[in-house]
Amino acid sequence: MGTIFRRDAKTAVVETTRGKVQGYIRNDIFVFKGIPYARARRFHAPEPTEGWTDIFDASSFGFVCPLLSLPRPNGELYVPHRYWPMDEDCLNLNLWTPGCDDAKRPVMVWLHGGGYESGSAIEHIAYEGENMSRYGDVVTITVNHRLNIIGYFDLSDFGEEYANSGNAGGDDIIAALKWVRGNVERFGGDPANVTVFGQSGGGGKVTTLLQSPAADGLYAKGICMSGVWEQKPYAVEEGGRALAESLMKELSVKTVKELETVPYARLAAAYEKVRPGFIQENRYVGNQPFKNAFYAGDPLLYGFRRETAQVPILAGSVFGEFSSFVPGNEDRKTADAKKQTAIVETVFGKEHAAELIPLFEKAYPEHPLCDLVRLDHFFRPGTQKYIRLRSALNGCTWSYLFNHDMPIDGGSTPWHCADIPYVFHNTQFVPSTQEDGTDGLERLIFNSVMAFARTGMPGHSGLPAWPASTPEAEQTMIFDTNPVLRPNHDRELMPLFETYMKPIFEANREQITEKAQH
């Protein structure tokens, strides 16, 4: 290795469209943190930063978006976190690159998870971009943007200045992509080859970009990891007027202008107080993109925009997702066939178990039978529908499933976020990925991500042949230490499984959610 660390007056200084920034070099990778890409007033569209005459110190992460409530640290063995100072002045990005030269490397822009309500660009330690840039020879960028009530709250009824406040967080991401287009070439990247990728809410944000006309042309490809879930429409098609009026009453203010200046903590507390009533009536509560002239809506409800039909998309999920947080790992591989069947029958009842068992054994022959109770029903059905709809428009829709047992509690089905360290080449940072064979699986997954970033096709020599999906044949790459392609492997299973599992999951949602909040 060459330069372990260097920072002096001439090191890692780059001229951007708003002024010079200075980062540092660590392990031969140039690192820039907290670069402002825009600024914004609460509920308003982002605007260009004013720029600066001095050199901007890009050696420290910037603020992250304030959260409605503070997380309770837990689950660090599963998903190690980083907590950071919060402020509404959070429109910043972090960048790693092998060189500030003219190499025109592929650019990877990461959109973090946490739904549209929480999280940050640095929340997971596995979001670090150094290894991705080193081993992939790419420019890696992670983006902070507005979230929750300040990022997704439709106030368009209160004046033109709030026309797209319901998608302010999405507009921030678009502003970040405009910064990338105007500046990334100076950091060794190719503005014509930008891949947006994200997990959970970040995967959802990839789809939101597909459905947002203002983002067209700012990215070339997208990776949606555990980012598709089916949402039911609100009981009444409405904007945020009723929610805003309830908030104003709770806060004893009379105008939206006053809402702009209420301290965030008070605004968040008032929102948390009034939100449950709106949820109970299935009415608009914000906290997610708002369908309007700027955003075409959830494609599972309204279809994909034809303008982005030819953008290659790699979409998939994890075998267990939230269901892997259910207790019971110790029974997975020690129970005999009779006990395994009894576990399934206890959860589903004998009649439903009899229908599900043969379909599960056909779809997942490598799994013990009792894993049927740990199979994800939240992301996988929506992802199936997403791939069918999108592949009908193109020949560049790709499907995967992360299906690797994790070495914790005697061996666990993989959970929500379990695949992130492999995608970033960051398994070294995560305790629960430490096992024999980790390097091989990490290499398989990482090479797929890099192949996709370069060519729009995720196949490579370490995998079986991997064709694009069609509406008739979902060509799913099952990622494990011995990857296998399984066309339509769970197409019969999932509709029935979802029908039977959903009420069981809902009845235990509180327990599962508490376990999953890490």
TORGUSE-104724 format. One line per 10 residues: their letters; for each residue y, z, x of C-alpha. Coordinates in steps of 0.25 Angstrom, whole numbers, plus 5000, padded with zeros to 4 digits. Example, Ala and Ser with C-alpha at 12.3 -4.5 7.8 and 13.67 -1.06 7.14 Angstrom:
as = 4982:5031:5049; 4996:5029:5055
//
This chain:
mgtifrrdak = 5000:5000:5000; 5014:4997:5005; 5026:5004:5000; 5022:5018:4994; 5036:5021:4990; 5050:5016:4993; 5063:5017:4988; 5076:5015:4996; 5089:5007:4993; 5083:4994:4994
tavvettrgk = 5069:4997:4987; 5065:4992:4973; 5080:4988:4969; 5080:4977:4958; 5092:4970:4952; 5090:4970:4937; 5099:4964:4926; 5106:4977:4924; 5107:4982:4939; 5098:4986:4950
vqgyirndif = 5087:4995:4949; 5079:5003:4960; 5065:5008:4959; 5055:5011:4970; 5042:5006:4977; 5030:5014:4975; 5016:5009:4980; 5022:4995:4982; 5027:4994:4967; 5041:4994:4964
vfkgipyara = 5044:5004:4953; 5056:5005:4944; 5058:5015:4933; 5067:5018:4921; 5075:5004:4922; 5084:5003:4910; 5081:4990:4902; 5091:4993:4890; 5098:5004:4883; 5099:5007:4868
rrfhapepte = 5106:5016:4858; 5097:5023:4849; 5092:5014:4837; 5099:5002:4844; 5094:4989:4851; 5093:4990:4866; 5104:4985:4875; 5105:4980:4889; 5108:4991:4899; 5122:4992:4905
gwtdifdass = 5117:4990:4919; 5120:4997:4931; 5127:4995:4945; 5120:5005:4953; 5105:5004:4956; 5097:5010:4945; 5087:5020:4950; 5074:5015:4944; 5065:5026:4950; 5063:5035:4938
fgfvcpllsl = 5058:5033:4924; 5068:5032:4913; 5069:5040:4900; 5058:5038:4890; 5061:5037:4875; 5062:5050:4868; 5050:5054:4860; 5050:5060:4846; 5042:5072:4851; 5037:5076:4864
prpngelyvp = 5022:5074:4868; 5013:5086:4871; 5007:5082:4885; 4992:5081:4883; 4981:5071:4886; 4985:5068:4900; 4971:5065:4904; 4970:5054:4894; 4984:5048:4896; 4993:5054:4907
hrywpmdedc = 5008:5055:4902; 5022:5056:4908; 5033:5062:4900; 5047:5058:4904; 5062:5061:4900; 5066:5055:4887; 5079:5049:4882; 5083:5038:4873; 5088:5030:4885; 5074:5025:4888
lnlnlwtpgc = 5075:5010:4889; 5070:5009:4903; 5058:5003:4910; 5049:5005:4922; 5044:4994:4931; 5034:4992:4942; 5033:4980:4951; 5025:4976:4964; 5038:4969:4968; 5053:4966:4965
ddakrpvmvw = 5050:4951:4969; 5049:4937:4962; 5034:4938:4960; 5035:4937:4945; 5024:4947:4941; 5019:4949:4927; 5026:4960:4920; 5020:4971:4912; 5029:4979:4902; 5022:4991:4897
lhgggyesgs = 5026:4997:4883; 5022:5011:4882; 5013:5018:4871; 5017:5029:4861; 5018:5020:4849; 5033:5017:4847; 5036:5032:4846; 5033:5038:4860; 5028:5036:4874; 5036:5030:4886
aiehiayege = 5035:5020:4897; 5030:5031:4907; 5023:5040:4897; 5009:5037:4902; 5007:5038:4917; 4998:5026:4916; 5010:5018:4913; 5014:5018:4927; 5016:5003:4932; 5014:5004:4947
nmsrygdvvt = 4999:5001:4947; 5000:4989:4936; 5011:4983:4945; 5003:4985:4958; 4989:4980:4953; 4994:4970:4944; 5006:4964:4952; 5014:4965:4939; 5028:4971:4935; 5025:4983:4926
itvnhrlnii = 5036:4989:4917; 5035:5000:4907; 5046:5002:4896; 5053:5013:4889; 5059:5011:4875; 5064:5018:4863; 5053:5024:4854; 5051:5031:4841; 5064:5034:4832; 5073:5028:4842
gyfdlsdfge = 5065:5016:4845; 5059:5012:4832; 5068:5016:4820; 5073:5005:4810; 5088:5008:4807; 5091:4993:4803; 5096:4997:4789; 5107:5005:4796; 5114:4993:4803; 5112:4981:4812
eyansgnagg = 5113:4989:4825; 5099:4995:4821; 5093:4982:4817; 5081:4984:4826; 5081:4999:4828; 5067:4999:4822; 5062:4992:4835; 5072:4997:4845; 5061:5002:4854; 5055:4987:4854
ddiiaalkwv = 5069:4982:4857; 5069:4991:4869; 5056:4985:4874; 5061:4971:4872; 5074:4975:4880; 5064:4980:4891; 5057:4966:4891; 5071:4959:4892; 5073:4968:4904; 5060:4963:4910
rgnverfggd = 5063:4949:4907; 5077:4950:4914; 5073:4959:4926; 5058:4959:4929; 5058:4947:4938; 5066:4955:4948; 5055:4965:4948; 5044:4955:4951; 5040:4952:4937; 5039:4939:4929
panvtvfgqs = 5048:4940:4916; 5039:4929:4910; 5026:4937:4911; 5029:4950:4904; 5017:4958:4898; 5020:4969:4888; 5009:4979:4887; 5008:4992:4880; 4998:5002:4874; 4998:5009:4860
ggggkvttll = 5013:5008:4856; 5015:5000:4868; 5005:4990:4863; 5012:4990:4850; 5025:4987:4857; 5019:4975:4863; 5016:4970:4849; 5030:4974:4845; 5035:4964:4855; 5027:4953:4850
qspaadglya = 5033:4955:4836; 5048:4956:4842; 5055:4943:4843; 5065:4949:4853; 5053:4951:4863; 5049:4937:4863; 5048:4931:4877; 5050:4944:4884; 5035:4946:4887; 5023:4937:4889
kgicmsgvwe = 5011:4945:4885; 5007:4958:4879; 4996:4969:4880; 4994:4978:4868; 4986:4990:4871; 4981:4999:4859; 4994:4994:4853; 4990:4989:4839; 4988:4998:4827; 4989:4994:4812
qkpyaveegg = 5001:4999:4805; 5002:5000:4790; 5016:4996:4785; 5025:5006:4779; 5024:5009:4765; 5038:5004:4763; 5045:4993:4771; 5057:5000:4776; 5066:5002:4788; 5071:5015:4794
ralaeslmke = 5082:5018:4784; 5074:5029:4777; 5070:5035:4790; 5084:5035:4796; 5090:5041:4783; 5079:5053:4784; 5083:5055:4799; 5097:5055:4796; 5095:5065:4785; 5087:5074:4794
lsvktvkele = 5097:5073:4805; 5109:5075:4796; 5116:5062:4801; 5121:5051:4792; 5120:5038:4800; 5111:5030:4810; 5122:5031:4820; 5120:5046:4820; 5105:5044:4822; 5108:5037:4834
tvpyarlaaa = 5114:5049:4841; 5105:5060:4835; 5098:5067:4847; 5084:5061:4849; 5077:5074:4847; 5084:5076:4834; 5081:5062:4829; 5067:5063:4833; 5065:5077:4826; 5071:5071:4813
yekvrpgfiq = 5062:5059:4814; 5050:5068:4816; 5054:5076:4804; 5056:5064:4794; 5045:5055:4799; 5033:5061:4793; 5039:5059:4779; 5040:5044:4782; 5026:5043:4788; 5020:5050:4775
enryvgnqpf = 5027:5039:4767; 5023:5028:4777; 5038:5024:4778; 5045:5019:4790; 5046:5029:4802; 5050:5020:4813; 5043:5023:4827; 5038:5009:4827; 5043:4994:4827; 5050:4990:4814
knafyagdpl = 5047:4976:4808; 5060:4968:4807; 5067:4956:4812; 5065:4961:4826; 5050:4965:4825; 5040:4957:4817; 5031:4969:4814; 5017:4973:4817; 5009:4960:4819; 4997:4967:4812
lygfrretaq = 5006:4967:4799; 5015:4955:4801; 5008:4946:4811; 5012:4942:4825; 5025:4934:4828; 5021:4920:4831; 5032:4920:4842; 5023:4929:4851; 5009:4924:4847; 5006:4918:4860
vpilagsvfg = 5009:4931:4868; 4996:4935:4875; 4992:4949:4870; 4981:4959:4875; 4978:4969:4865; 4968:4980:4864; 4965:4995:4862; 4956:5006:4867; 4942:5010:4861; 4946:5024:4857
efssfvpgne = 4961:5025:4857; 4965:5038:4849; 4951:5040:4844; 4947:5043:4858; 4955:5056:4857; 4945:5061:4847; 4936:5073:4852; 4921:5070:4855; 4920:5063:4868; 4908:5072:4872
drktadakkq = 4899:5066:4861; 4902:5051:4865; 4891:5049:4875; 4882:5061:4874; 4878:5061:4859; 4865:5054:4856; 4865:5043:4846; 4863:5052:4834; 4875:5061:4837; 4884:5048:4840
taivetvfgk = 4880:5043:4826; 4883:5057:4820; 4897:5057:4827; 4900:5044:4821; 4895:5048:4807; 4903:5061:4807; 4916:5053:4809; 4913:5041:4800; 4902:5045:4790; 4888:5040:4790
ehaaeliplf = 4892:5027:4782; 4904:5023:4790; 4897:5026:4803; 4885:5017:4799; 4895:5006:4798; 4903:5008:4810; 4891:5012:4820; 4885:4998:4822; 4899:4991:4823; 4903:5001:4834
ekaypehplc = 4890:4999:4842; 4892:4984:4841; 4907:4985:4845; 4906:4996:4856; 4891:4996:4861; 4896:5004:4874; 4901:5016:4866; 4893:5028:4861; 4893:5027:4846; 4901:5040:4844
dlvrldhffr = 4913:5032:4850; 4914:5026:4836; 4922:5038:4832; 4932:5036:4844; 4934:5021:4842; 4949:5017:4840; 4953:5013:4826; 4968:5013:4828; 4971:5002:4838; 4959:4993:4838
pgtqkyirlr = 4959:4988:4823; 4974:4984:4825; 4971:4977:4838; 4960:4969:4832; 4969:4964:4821; 4980:4962:4831; 4971:4953:4840; 4966:4945:4828; 4980:4942:4823; 4986:4939:4837
salngctwsy = 4975:4931:4842; 4976:4922:4830; 4989:4917:4836; 4985:4915:4850; 4975:4914:4861; 4980:4926:4869; 4977:4939:4862; 4967:4948:4870; 4959:4960:4866; 4954:4972:4873
lfnhdmpidg = 4948:4986:4871; 4949:4997:4881; 4935:5004:4880; 4933:5012:4892; 4928:5027:4891; 4937:5037:4898; 4932:5048:4906; 4937:5060:4899; 4930:5070:4890; 4916:5065:4894
gstpwhcadi = 4920:5050:4892; 4930:5046:4881; 4933:5033:4873; 4946:5028:4878; 4959:5033:4871; 4972:5027:4868; 4980:5024:4881; 4967:5025:4889; 4968:5010:4894; 4983:5011:4899
pyvfhntqfv = 4979:5016:4913; 4970:5004:4915; 4980:4994:4911; 4991:5000:4921; 4981:5002:4932; 4984:5016:4931; 4971:5023:4929; 4974:5032:4941; 4984:5040:4933; 4975:5043:4921
pstqedgtdg = 4965:5055:4923; 4956:5049:4912; 4954:5036:4918; 4948:5042:4931; 4933:5037:4932; 4924:5028:4940; 4927:5014:4936; 4941:5016:4932; 4946:5006:4942; 4937:4995:4937
lerlifnsvm = 4942:4996:4922; 4956:4998:4927; 4955:4985:4934; 4949:4977:4923; 4960:4981:4913; 4971:4980:4922; 4967:4966:4927; 4967:4962:4912; 4981:4967:4910; 4986:4960:4922
afartgmpgh = 4978:4947:4919; 4985:4947:4905; 4998:4950:4911; 4997:4937:4920; 4990:4928:4911; 4990:4933:4897; 4974:4934:4898; 4968:4948:4901; 4955:4942:4907; 4951:4943:4921
sglpawpast = 4939:4942:4930; 4934:4957:4928; 4932:4955:4913; 4923:4947:4904; 4930:4934:4898; 4941:4938:4889; 4946:4928:4879; 4958:4930:4870; 4955:4935:4856; 4955:4927:4843
peaeqtmifd = 4955:4931:4829; 4941:4929:4828; 4937:4935:4841; 4944:4947:4847; 4940:4946:4862; 4941:4961:4866; 4939:4965:4880; 4933:4979:4881; 4938:4986:4893; 4928:4995:4900
tnpvlrpnhd = 4922:4996:4914; 4914:4984:4909; 4923:4976:4900; 4917:4967:4889; 4923:4957:4880; 4919:4960:4865; 4924:4950:4855; 4926:4956:4841; 4918:4968:4846; 4924:4978:4835
relmplfety = 4929:4968:4824; 4919:4973:4814; 4919:4988:4818; 4934:4991:4818; 4938:4988:4804; 4927:4997:4799; 4930:5008:4810; 4945:5008:4807; 4942:5010:4792; 4933:5022:4794
mkpifeanre = 4940:5028:4806; 4955:5028:4802; 4954:5039:4791; 4946:5048:4801; 4956:5045:4812; 4968:5048:4803; 4961:5061:4798; 4961:5066:4813; 4974:5059:4818; 4981:5072:4821
qitekaqh = 4970:5077:4830; 4968:5063:4837; 4983:5061:4839; 4985:5075:4845; 4974:5071:4855; 4980:5057:4858; 4995:5062:4861; 4994:5061:4876
//
